[in-house]
Amino acid sequence: MLRLVTTDFLIDGMLSGTGVRDAVEGGYLQPTAIGLSTSLVADVADWQRRYEDAHFTGFPEDAVASLDVEGLALRSRVQAELSDKSVGYFSNGRMIRLA
């Protein structure tokens, strides 16, 4: 039997986003509004700013690769804090979903 899993949130470095996208309803969410810890909120905000910087420099391949590794780690941390939700990751620099 095939079981479809709905992704609730996507960690996403989109320009002018918040780093956390509502994958069901669309739009961006404030990380504090979904109950993330203070340290994780700060880490997502820092990563988001650096992803925006990469956007303005044309998404250098090495920068995107590094940001995606960090973004995937952030996805894992968000998933751990929100264990009742499904969390994925979208690479804005590559324009593909990686998790």
KOLSEGU-87972 format. One record per atom (N, C-alpha, C): x, y, z; atom name; residue number from 1. Coordinates in nm, 4 decimals. Each point is the difference from the previous one (the first is absolute). Layout:
<rs>
<r xx="X" yy="Y" zz="Z" at="CA" i="NUM"/>
...
</rs>
This chain:
<rs>
<r xx="0.0840" yy="-0.1177" zz="0.0000" at="N" i="1"/>
<r xx="-0.0840" yy="0.1177" zz="0.0000" at="CA" i="1"/>
<r xx="0.0886" yy="0.1242" zz="0.0000" at="C" i="1"/>
<r xx="-0.0303" yy="0.0936" zz="-0.0853" at="N" i="2"/>
<r xx="0.0751" yy="0.1246" zz="-0.0117" at="CA" i="2"/>
<r xx="-0.0496" yy="0.0986" zz="0.1045" at="C" i="2"/>
<r xx="0.0929" yy="0.0563" zz="0.0741" at="N" i="3"/>
<r xx="-0.0337" yy="0.0997" zz="0.1023" at="CA" i="3"/>
<r xx="0.0621" yy="0.1319" zz="-0.0395" at="C" i="3"/>
<r xx="-0.0820" yy="0.0997" zz="-0.0208" at="N" i="4"/>
<r xx="0.0493" yy="0.1325" zz="-0.0341" at="CA" i="4"/>
<r xx="0.0222" yy="0.0802" zz="0.1273" at="C" i="4"/>
<r xx="0.1136" yy="0.0631" zz="0.0085" at="N" i="5"/>
<r xx="0.0331" yy="0.0826" zz="0.1150" at="CA" i="5"/>
<r xx="-0.0029" yy="0.1459" zz="-0.0442" at="C" i="5"/>
<r xx="-0.0779" yy="0.0788" zz="0.0684" at="N" i="6"/>
<r xx="-0.0073" yy="0.1423" zz="-0.0296" at="CA" i="6"/>
<r xx="0.1112" yy="0.0719" zz="0.0748" at="C" i="6"/>
<r xx="0.0718" yy="0.0826" zz="-0.0703" at="N" i="7"/>
<r xx="0.1012" yy="0.0835" zz="0.0634" at="CA" i="7"/>
<r xx="-0.0690" yy="0.1237" zz="0.0541" at="C" i="7"/>
<r xx="0.0187" yy="0.0264" zz="0.1291" at="N" i="8"/>
<r xx="-0.0619" yy="0.1152" zz="0.0628" at="CA" i="8"/>
<r xx="0.0797" yy="0.1274" zz="-0.0243" at="C" i="8"/>
<r xx="0.1326" yy="-0.0083" zz="0.0169" at="N" i="9"/>
<r xx="0.0863" yy="0.1168" zz="-0.0113" at="CA" i="9"/>
<r xx="0.1186" yy="-0.0308" zz="-0.0905" at="C" i="9"/>
<r xx="0.0487" yy="0.1036" zz="-0.0683" at="N" i="10"/>
<r xx="0.1232" yy="-0.0096" zz="-0.0769" at="CA" i="10"/>
<r xx="0.0972" yy="0.1050" zz="0.0506" at="C" i="10"/>
<r xx="0.1224" yy="-0.0415" zz="0.0255" at="N" i="11"/>
<r xx="0.1072" yy="0.0946" zz="0.0272" at="CA" i="11"/>
<r xx="0.0440" yy="0.0482" zz="-0.1382" at="C" i="11"/>
<r xx="0.0040" yy="0.1315" zz="-0.0180" at="N" i="12"/>
<r xx="0.0099" yy="0.0577" zz="-0.1336" at="CA" i="12"/>
<r xx="0.0707" yy="0.1355" zz="0.0093" at="C" i="12"/>
<r xx="0.1052" yy="0.0187" zz="-0.0773" at="N" i="13"/>
<r xx="0.0771" yy="0.1238" zz="0.0049" at="CA" i="13"/>
<r xx="-0.0452" yy="0.1069" zz="-0.0976" at="C" i="13"/>
<r xx="-0.1242" yy="-0.0013" zz="-0.0386" at="N" i="14"/>
<r xx="-0.0511" yy="0.0960" zz="-0.0997" at="CA" i="14"/>
<r xx="0.0217" yy="0.1444" zz="0.0450" at="C" i="14"/>
<r xx="0.0395" yy="0.0818" zz="-0.0937" at="N" i="15"/>
<r xx="0.0183" yy="0.1430" zz="0.0243" at="CA" i="15"/>
<r xx="-0.1276" yy="0.0587" zz="0.0589" at="C" i="15"/>
<r xx="0.0134" yy="0.0757" zz="0.1052" at="N" i="16"/>
<r xx="-0.1107" yy="0.0651" zz="0.0705" at="CA" i="16"/>
<r xx="-0.0925" yy="-0.0964" zz="0.0734" at="C" i="16"/>
<r xx="0.0402" yy="-0.1248" zz="0.0127" at="N" i="17"/>
<r xx="-0.0775" yy="-0.0950" zz="0.0795" at="CA" i="17"/>
<r xx="0.0430" yy="0.0055" zz="0.1460" at="C" i="17"/>
<r xx="-0.0474" yy="-0.0943" zz="0.0778" at="N" i="18"/>
<r xx="0.0366" yy="-0.0080" zz="0.1414" at="CA" i="18"/>
<r xx="0.0873" yy="-0.1213" zz="0.0303" at="C" i="18"/>
<r xx="0.0182" yy="-0.0853" zz="-0.1021" at="N" i="19"/>
<r xx="0.0745" yy="-0.1240" zz="0.0193" at="CA" i="19"/>
<r xx="-0.0907" yy="-0.1190" zz="0.0244" at="C" i="19"/>
<r xx="-0.1279" yy="0.0244" zz="0.0338" at="N" i="20"/>
<r xx="-0.0948" yy="-0.1081" zz="0.0251" at="CA" i="20"/>
<r xx="-0.1265" yy="0.0268" zz="-0.0816" at="C" i="20"/>
<r xx="-0.0273" yy="-0.0920" zz="-0.0920" at="N" i="21"/>
<r xx="-0.1181" yy="0.0138" zz="-0.0861" at="CA" i="21"/>
<r xx="-0.1071" yy="-0.1002" zz="0.0415" at="C" i="21"/>
<r xx="-0.1234" yy="0.0442" zz="-0.0005" at="N" i="22"/>
<r xx="-0.1143" yy="-0.0877" zz="0.0239" at="CA" i="22"/>
<r xx="-0.0240" yy="-0.0776" zz="-0.1291" at="C" i="22"/>
<r xx="0.0326" yy="-0.1278" zz="-0.0005" at="N" i="23"/>
<r xx="-0.0091" yy="-0.0802" zz="-0.1215" at="CA" i="23"/>
<r xx="-0.1435" yy="-0.0405" zz="-0.0327" at="C" i="23"/>
<r xx="-0.0909" yy="0.0171" zz="0.0937" at="N" i="24"/>
<r xx="-0.1400" yy="-0.0380" zz="-0.0218" at="CA" i="24"/>
<r xx="-0.0806" yy="0.1200" zz="-0.0482" at="C" i="24"/>
<r xx="0.0056" yy="0.1079" zz="0.0739" at="N" i="25"/>
<r xx="-0.0809" yy="0.1194" zz="-0.0304" at="CA" i="25"/>
<r xx="0.0727" yy="0.1021" zz="-0.0858" at="C" i="25"/>
<r xx="0.1318" yy="-0.0114" zz="-0.0100" at="N" i="26"/>
<r xx="0.0791" yy="0.0968" zz="-0.0739" at="CA" i="26"/>
<r xx="0.0385" yy="0.1174" zz="0.0885" at="C" i="26"/>
<r xx="0.0950" yy="0.0770" zz="-0.0444" at="N" i="27"/>
<r xx="0.0461" yy="0.1166" zz="0.0746" at="CA" i="27"/>
<r xx="0.1063" yy="-0.0367" zz="0.1021" at="C" i="27"/>
<r xx="0.0582" yy="0.1043" zz="0.0553" at="N" i="28"/>
<r xx="0.1073" yy="-0.0182" zz="0.0982" at="CA" i="28"/>
<r xx="-0.0518" yy="0.0231" zz="0.1400" at="C" i="28"/>
<r xx="0.0613" yy="-0.0709" zz="0.0946" at="N" i="29"/>
<r xx="-0.0379" yy="0.0066" zz="0.1402" at="CA" i="29"/>
<r xx="0.1145" yy="0.0576" zz="0.0818" at="C" i="29"/>
<r xx="-0.0347" yy="0.0718" zz="0.1044" at="N" i="30"/>
<r xx="0.1031" yy="0.0427" zz="0.0942" at="CA" i="30"/>
<r xx="0.0414" yy="-0.1224" zz="0.0816" at="C" i="30"/>
<r xx="0.1291" yy="-0.0309" zz="0.0055" at="N" i="31"/>
<r xx="0.0440" yy="-0.1176" zz="0.0740" at="CA" i="31"/>
<r xx="-0.0451" yy="-0.0017" zz="0.1464" at="C" i="31"/>
<r xx="-0.0113" yy="0.1175" zz="0.0614" at="N" i="32"/>
<r xx="-0.0480" yy="0.0041" zz="0.1385" at="CA" i="32"/>
<r xx="-0.1464" yy="-0.0429" zz="0.0091" at="C" i="32"/>
<r xx="-0.0776" yy="0.0249" zz="-0.1045" at="N" i="33"/>
<r xx="-0.1438" yy="-0.0309" zz="0.0018" at="CA" i="33"/>
<r xx="-0.0280" yy="-0.1495" zz="-0.0022" at="C" i="33"/>
<r xx="0.0959" yy="-0.0803" zz="-0.0447" at="N" i="34"/>
<r xx="-0.0225" yy="-0.1444" zz="-0.0021" at="CA" i="34"/>
<r xx="0.0678" yy="-0.0699" zz="0.1170" at="C" i="34"/>
<r xx="0.0552" yy="0.0787" zz="0.0915" at="N" i="35"/>
<r xx="0.0517" yy="-0.0560" zz="0.1243" at="CA" i="35"/>
<r xx="0.1437" yy="-0.0455" zz="-0.0007" at="C" i="35"/>
<r xx="0.0817" yy="0.0525" zz="-0.0897" at="N" i="36"/>
<r xx="0.1415" yy="-0.0376" zz="-0.0007" at="CA" i="36"/>
<r xx="0.0732" yy="0.0675" zz="0.1155" at="C" i="36"/>
<r xx="0.1052" yy="-0.0654" zz="0.0474" at="N" i="37"/>
<r xx="0.0795" yy="0.0545" zz="0.1094" at="CA" i="37"/>
<r xx="0.0692" yy="0.1292" zz="-0.0436" at="C" i="37"/>
<r xx="0.0357" yy="0.0806" zz="0.0972" at="N" i="38"/>
<r xx="0.0667" yy="0.1275" zz="-0.0261" at="CA" i="38"/>
<r xx="0.1288" yy="-0.0191" zz="-0.0784" at="C" i="38"/>
<r xx="0.0793" yy="-0.0994" zz="0.0358" at="N" i="39"/>
<r xx="0.1269" yy="-0.0210" zz="-0.0707" at="CA" i="39"/>
<r xx="-0.0231" yy="-0.0452" zz="-0.1435" at="C" i="39"/>
<r xx="-0.1002" yy="-0.0834" zz="-0.0229" at="N" i="40"/>
<r xx="-0.0283" yy="-0.0443" zz="-0.1363" at="CA" i="40"/>
<r xx="-0.0566" yy="0.1142" zz="-0.0840" at="C" i="40"/>
<r xx="-0.0831" yy="0.0828" zz="0.0587" at="N" i="41"/>
<r xx="-0.0524" yy="0.1178" zz="-0.0711" at="CA" i="41"/>
<r xx="0.1162" yy="0.0895" zz="-0.0441" at="C" i="41"/>
<r xx="0.0954" yy="0.0224" zz="0.0883" at="N" i="42"/>
<r xx="0.1157" yy="0.0842" zz="-0.0334" at="CA" i="42"/>
<r xx="0.0841" yy="-0.0637" zz="-0.1100" at="C" i="42"/>
<r xx="0.0182" yy="-0.1309" zz="0.0055" at="N" i="43"/>
<r xx="0.0797" yy="-0.0694" zz="-0.1018" at="CA" i="43"/>
<r xx="-0.0695" yy="0.0034" zz="-0.1365" at="C" i="43"/>
<r xx="-0.1316" yy="-0.0169" zz="-0.0025" at="N" i="44"/>
<r xx="-0.0747" yy="0.0072" zz="-0.1257" at="CA" i="44"/>
<r xx="0.0112" yy="0.1415" zz="-0.0581" at="C" i="44"/>
<r xx="-0.0143" yy="0.1016" zz="0.0843" at="N" i="45"/>
<r xx="0.0085" yy="0.1395" zz="-0.0475" at="CA" i="45"/>
<r xx="0.1379" yy="0.0304" zz="-0.0570" at="C" i="45"/>
<r xx="0.1053" yy="-0.0477" zz="0.0665" at="N" i="46"/>
<r xx="0.1368" yy="0.0227" zz="-0.0482" at="CA" i="46"/>
<r xx="0.0212" yy="-0.0697" zz="-0.1343" at="C" i="46"/>
<r xx="-0.0442" yy="-0.1252" zz="-0.0098" at="N" i="47"/>
<r xx="0.0119" yy="-0.0764" zz="-0.1249" at="CA" i="47"/>
<r xx="-0.0787" yy="0.0683" zz="-0.1118" at="C" i="47"/>
<r xx="-0.1195" yy="0.0468" zz="0.0315" at="N" i="48"/>
<r xx="-0.0843" yy="0.0680" zz="-0.0991" at="CA" i="48"/>
<r xx="0.0695" yy="0.1251" zz="-0.0545" at="C" i="48"/>
<r xx="0.0612" yy="0.0773" zz="0.0875" at="N" i="49"/>
<r xx="0.0723" yy="0.1209" zz="-0.0445" at="CA" i="49"/>
<r xx="0.1153" yy="-0.0364" zz="-0.0938" at="C" i="49"/>
<r xx="0.0722" yy="-0.1059" zz="0.0335" at="N" i="50"/>
<r xx="0.1117" yy="-0.0407" zz="-0.0856" at="CA" i="50"/>
<r xx="-0.0493" yy="-0.0561" zz="-0.1333" at="C" i="50"/>
<r xx="-0.1168" yy="-0.0647" zz="-0.0001" at="N" i="51"/>
<r xx="-0.0577" yy="-0.0477" zz="-0.1268" at="CA" i="51"/>
<r xx="-0.0403" yy="0.1196" zz="-0.0865" at="C" i="51"/>
<r xx="-0.0541" yy="0.1045" zz="0.0617" at="N" i="52"/>
<r xx="-0.0329" yy="0.1221" zz="-0.0742" at="CA" i="52"/>
<r xx="0.1262" yy="0.0627" zz="-0.0592" at="C" i="52"/>
<r xx="0.1083" yy="0.0011" zz="0.0767" at="N" i="53"/>
<r xx="0.1268" yy="0.0528" zz="-0.0522" at="CA" i="53"/>
<r xx="0.0443" yy="-0.0794" zz="-0.1228" at="C" i="53"/>
<r xx="-0.0163" yy="-0.1323" zz="0.0046" at="N" i="54"/>
<r xx="0.0371" yy="-0.0843" zz="-0.1137" at="CA" i="54"/>
<r xx="-0.0854" yy="0.0341" zz="-0.1224" at="C" i="54"/>
<r xx="-0.1252" yy="0.0322" zz="0.0230" at="N" i="55"/>
<r xx="-0.0885" yy="0.0403" zz="-0.1103" at="CA" i="55"/>
<r xx="0.0586" yy="0.1215" zz="-0.0728" at="C" i="55"/>
<r xx="0.0433" yy="0.0994" zz="0.0779" at="N" i="56"/>
<r xx="0.0494" yy="0.1244" zz="-0.0591" at="CA" i="56"/>
<r xx="0.1370" yy="-0.0142" zz="-0.0653" at="C" i="56"/>
<r xx="0.0677" yy="-0.1118" zz="0.0247" at="N" i="57"/>
<r xx="0.1283" yy="-0.0236" zz="-0.0663" at="CA" i="57"/>
<r xx="-0.0123" yy="-0.1077" zz="-0.1079" at="C" i="57"/>
<r xx="-0.1244" yy="-0.0306" zz="-0.0401" at="N" i="58"/>
<r xx="-0.0213" yy="-0.0931" zz="-0.1103" at="CA" i="58"/>
<r xx="0.0062" yy="-0.1470" zz="0.0372" at="C" i="58"/>
<r xx="-0.0209" yy="-0.0319" zz="0.1250" at="N" i="59"/>
<r xx="0.0021" yy="-0.1386" zz="0.0491" at="CA" i="59"/>
<r xx="0.1279" yy="-0.0743" zz="-0.0394" at="C" i="59"/>
<r xx="0.1148" yy="0.0455" zz="0.0507" at="N" i="60"/>
<r xx="0.1232" yy="-0.0746" zz="-0.0273" at="CA" i="60"/>
<r xx="-0.0161" yy="-0.1458" zz="0.0446" at="C" i="60"/>
<r xx="0.0458" yy="-0.0917" zz="-0.0836" at="N" i="61"/>
<r xx="-0.0197" yy="-0.1426" zz="0.0252" at="CA" i="61"/>
<r xx="0.0507" yy="-0.0440" zz="0.1367" at="C" i="61"/>
<r xx="0.1179" yy="0.0466" zz="0.0383" at="N" i="62"/>
<r xx="0.0552" yy="-0.0416" zz="0.1291" at="CA" i="62"/>
<r xx="-0.0817" yy="0.0554" zz="0.1170" at="C" i="62"/>
<r xx="-0.0501" yy="0.1216" zz="-0.0145" at="N" i="63"/>
<r xx="-0.0826" yy="0.0584" zz="0.1065" at="CA" i="63"/>
<r xx="-0.1316" yy="-0.0744" zz="0.0136" at="C" i="63"/>
<r xx="-0.0629" yy="-0.0323" zz="-0.1130" at="N" i="64"/>
<r xx="-0.1269" yy="-0.0730" zz="0.0035" at="CA" i="64"/>
<r xx="0.0198" yy="-0.1380" zz="0.0608" at="C" i="64"/>
<r xx="0.1071" yy="-0.0670" zz="-0.0379" at="N" i="65"/>
<r xx="0.0270" yy="-0.1332" zz="0.0547" at="CA" i="65"/>
<r xx="0.0142" yy="0.0058" zz="0.1522" at="C" i="65"/>
<r xx="0.0740" yy="0.0975" zz="0.0481" at="N" i="66"/>
<r xx="0.0198" yy="0.0154" zz="0.1438" at="CA" i="66"/>
<r xx="-0.1306" yy="0.0361" zz="0.0709" at="C" i="66"/>
<r xx="-0.0758" yy="0.0926" zz="-0.0581" at="N" i="67"/>
<r xx="-0.1275" yy="0.0410" zz="0.0596" at="CA" i="67"/>
<r xx="-0.1002" yy="-0.1148" zz="0.0005" at="C" i="67"/>
<r xx="0.0025" yy="-0.0834" zz="-0.1038" at="N" i="68"/>
<r xx="-0.0919" yy="-0.1134" zz="-0.0033" at="CA" i="68"/>
<r xx="0.0362" yy="-0.1056" zz="0.1039" at="C" i="68"/>
<r xx="0.1271" yy="-0.0226" zz="0.0221" at="N" i="69"/>
<r xx="0.0402" yy="-0.0923" zz="0.1073" at="CA" i="69"/>
<r xx="-0.0510" yy="0.0530" zz="0.1341" at="C" i="69"/>
<r xx="0.0197" yy="0.1287" zz="0.0231" at="N" i="70"/>
<r xx="-0.0474" yy="0.0608" zz="0.1245" at="CA" i="70"/>
<r xx="-0.1534" yy="-0.0016" zz="0.0071" at="C" i="70"/>
<r xx="-0.0643" yy="0.0282" zz="-0.1126" at="N" i="71"/>
<r xx="-0.1458" yy="-0.0012" zz="-0.0034" at="CA" i="71"/>
<r xx="-0.0578" yy="-0.1369" zz="0.0290" at="C" i="71"/>
<r xx="0.0622" yy="-0.1040" zz="-0.0523" at="N" i="72"/>
<r xx="-0.0447" yy="-0.1363" zz="0.0293" at="CA" i="72"/>
<r xx="0.0177" yy="-0.0339" zz="0.1480" at="C" i="72"/>
<r xx="0.1079" yy="0.0512" zz="0.0601" at="N" i="73"/>
<r xx="0.0195" yy="-0.0201" zz="0.1443" at="CA" i="73"/>
<r xx="-0.1065" yy="0.0764" zz="0.0787" at="C" i="73"/>
<r xx="-0.0333" yy="0.1209" zz="-0.0443" at="N" i="74"/>
<r xx="-0.1075" yy="0.0759" zz="0.0644" at="CA" i="74"/>
<r xx="-0.1331" yy="-0.0743" zz="-0.0126" at="C" i="74"/>
<r xx="-0.0243" yy="-0.0587" zz="-0.1161" at="N" i="75"/>
<r xx="-0.1219" yy="-0.0788" zz="-0.0196" at="CA" i="75"/>
<r xx="-0.0088" yy="-0.1122" zz="0.1032" at="C" i="75"/>
<r xx="0.1112" yy="-0.0672" zz="0.0229" at="N" i="76"/>
<r xx="0.0030" yy="-0.1079" zz="0.0990" at="CA" i="76"/>
<r xx="-0.0286" yy="0.0522" zz="0.1406" at="C" i="76"/>
<r xx="0.0558" yy="0.1155" zz="0.0312" at="N" i="77"/>
<r xx="-0.0250" yy="0.0589" zz="0.1325" at="CA" i="77"/>
<r xx="-0.1453" yy="0.0425" zz="0.0166" at="C" i="77"/>
<r xx="-0.0578" yy="0.0593" zz="-0.1055" at="N" i="78"/>
<r xx="-0.1417" yy="0.0385" zz="0.0054" at="CA" i="78"/>
<r xx="-0.0857" yy="-0.1255" zz="0.0160" at="C" i="78"/>
<r xx="0.0328" yy="-0.1041" zz="-0.0776" at="N" i="79"/>
<r xx="-0.0750" yy="-0.1260" zz="0.0102" at="CA" i="79"/>
<r xx="0.0068" yy="-0.0563" zz="0.1419" at="C" i="79"/>
<r xx="0.1157" yy="0.0096" zz="0.0632" at="N" i="80"/>
<r xx="0.0148" yy="-0.0506" zz="0.1369" at="CA" i="80"/>
<r xx="-0.0848" yy="0.0801" zz="0.0987" at="C" i="80"/>
<r xx="-0.0070" yy="0.1305" zz="-0.0199" at="N" i="81"/>
<r xx="-0.0792" yy="0.0837" zz="0.0908" at="CA" i="81"/>
<r xx="-0.1502" yy="-0.0105" zz="-0.0261" at="C" i="81"/>
<r xx="-0.0363" yy="-0.0303" zz="-0.1230" at="N" i="82"/>
<r xx="-0.1417" yy="-0.0116" zz="-0.0379" at="CA" i="82"/>
<r xx="-0.0262" yy="-0.1431" zz="-0.0470" at="C" i="82"/>
<r xx="0.0210" yy="-0.0942" zz="0.0878" at="N" i="83"/>
<r xx="-0.0028" yy="-0.1418" zz="-0.0375" at="CA" i="83"/>
<r xx="-0.1356" yy="-0.0473" zz="-0.0525" at="C" i="83"/>
<r xx="-0.1064" yy="0.0740" zz="0.0273" at="N" i="84"/>
<r xx="-0.1316" yy="-0.0383" zz="-0.0508" at="CA" i="84"/>
<r xx="-0.0274" yy="0.0560" zz="-0.1395" at="C" i="84"/>
<r xx="0.0963" yy="0.0706" zz="-0.0572" at="N" i="85"/>
<r xx="-0.0140" yy="0.0604" zz="-0.1327" at="CA" i="85"/>
<r xx="0.1009" yy="-0.0626" zz="-0.0961" at="C" i="85"/>
<r xx="-0.0271" yy="0.0131" zz="-0.1288" at="N" i="86"/>
<r xx="0.0932" yy="-0.0445" zz="-0.1021" at="CA" i="86"/>
<r xx="0.0702" yy="0.1243" zz="-0.0559" at="C" i="86"/>
<r xx="0.1328" yy="-0.0029" zz="-0.0007" at="N" i="87"/>
<r xx="0.0787" yy="0.1165" zz="-0.0422" at="CA" i="87"/>
<r xx="0.0903" yy="-0.0398" zz="-0.1161" at="C" i="87"/>
<r xx="-0.0058" yy="0.0773" zz="-0.1072" at="N" i="88"/>
<r xx="0.0839" yy="-0.0240" zz="-0.1162" at="CA" i="88"/>
<r xx="0.0973" yy="0.1151" zz="-0.0211" at="C" i="88"/>
<r xx="0.0749" yy="-0.0079" zz="-0.1096" at="N" i="89"/>
<r xx="0.0976" yy="0.1037" zz="-0.0325" at="CA" i="89"/>
<r xx="-0.0033" yy="0.0284" zz="-0.1496" at="C" i="89"/>
<r xx="-0.0038" yy="0.1285" zz="-0.0346" at="N" i="90"/>
<r xx="0.0045" yy="0.0441" zz="-0.1391" at="CA" i="90"/>
<r xx="0.1219" yy="0.0869" zz="-0.0201" at="C" i="90"/>
<r xx="0.0827" yy="-0.0359" zz="-0.0982" at="N" i="91"/>
<r xx="0.1187" yy="0.0787" zz="-0.0333" at="CA" i="91"/>
<r xx="-0.0400" yy="0.1109" zz="-0.0955" at="C" i="91"/>
<r xx="-0.0008" yy="0.1214" zz="0.0485" at="N" i="92"/>
<r xx="-0.0336" yy="0.1136" zz="-0.0854" at="CA" i="92"/>
<r xx="0.1088" yy="0.0244" zz="-0.1048" at="C" i="92"/>
<r xx="0.1238" yy="-0.0245" zz="0.0352" at="N" i="93"/>
<r xx="0.1094" yy="0.0203" zz="-0.0942" at="CA" i="93"/>
<r xx="-0.0017" yy="-0.0982" zz="-0.1158" at="C" i="93"/>
<r xx="-0.0483" yy="-0.1208" zz="0.0250" at="N" i="94"/>
<r xx="-0.0082" yy="-0.1040" zz="-0.1046" at="CA" i="94"/>
<r xx="-0.1419" yy="-0.0135" zz="-0.0561" at="C" i="94"/>
<r xx="-0.0964" yy="0.0588" zz="0.0712" at="N" i="95"/>
<r xx="-0.1411" yy="-0.0070" zz="-0.0375" at="CA" i="95"/>
<r xx="-0.0523" yy="-0.1431" zz="-0.0066" at="C" i="95"/>
<r xx="0.0416" yy="-0.0816" zz="0.1008" at="N" i="96"/>
<r xx="-0.0499" yy="-0.1367" zz="0.0105" at="CA" i="96"/>
<r xx="-0.0202" yy="-0.0347" zz="0.1475" at="C" i="96"/>
<r xx="-0.0889" yy="-0.0901" zz="0.0219" at="N" i="97"/>
<r xx="-0.0194" yy="-0.0508" zz="0.1358" at="CA" i="97"/>
<r xx="0.1036" yy="-0.1071" zz="0.0264" at="C" i="97"/>
<r xx="0.0701" yy="0.0124" zz="0.1135" at="N" i="98"/>
<r xx="0.1046" yy="-0.0958" zz="0.0353" at="CA" i="98"/>
<r xx="-0.0427" yy="-0.0954" zz="0.1111" at="C" i="98"/>
<r xx="-0.1061" yy="0.0329" zz="0.0699" at="N" i="99"/>
<r xx="-0.0502" yy="-0.0884" zz="0.1077" at="CA" i="99"/>
<r xx="-0.1466" yy="0.0299" zz="0.0225" at="C" i="99"/>
</rs>
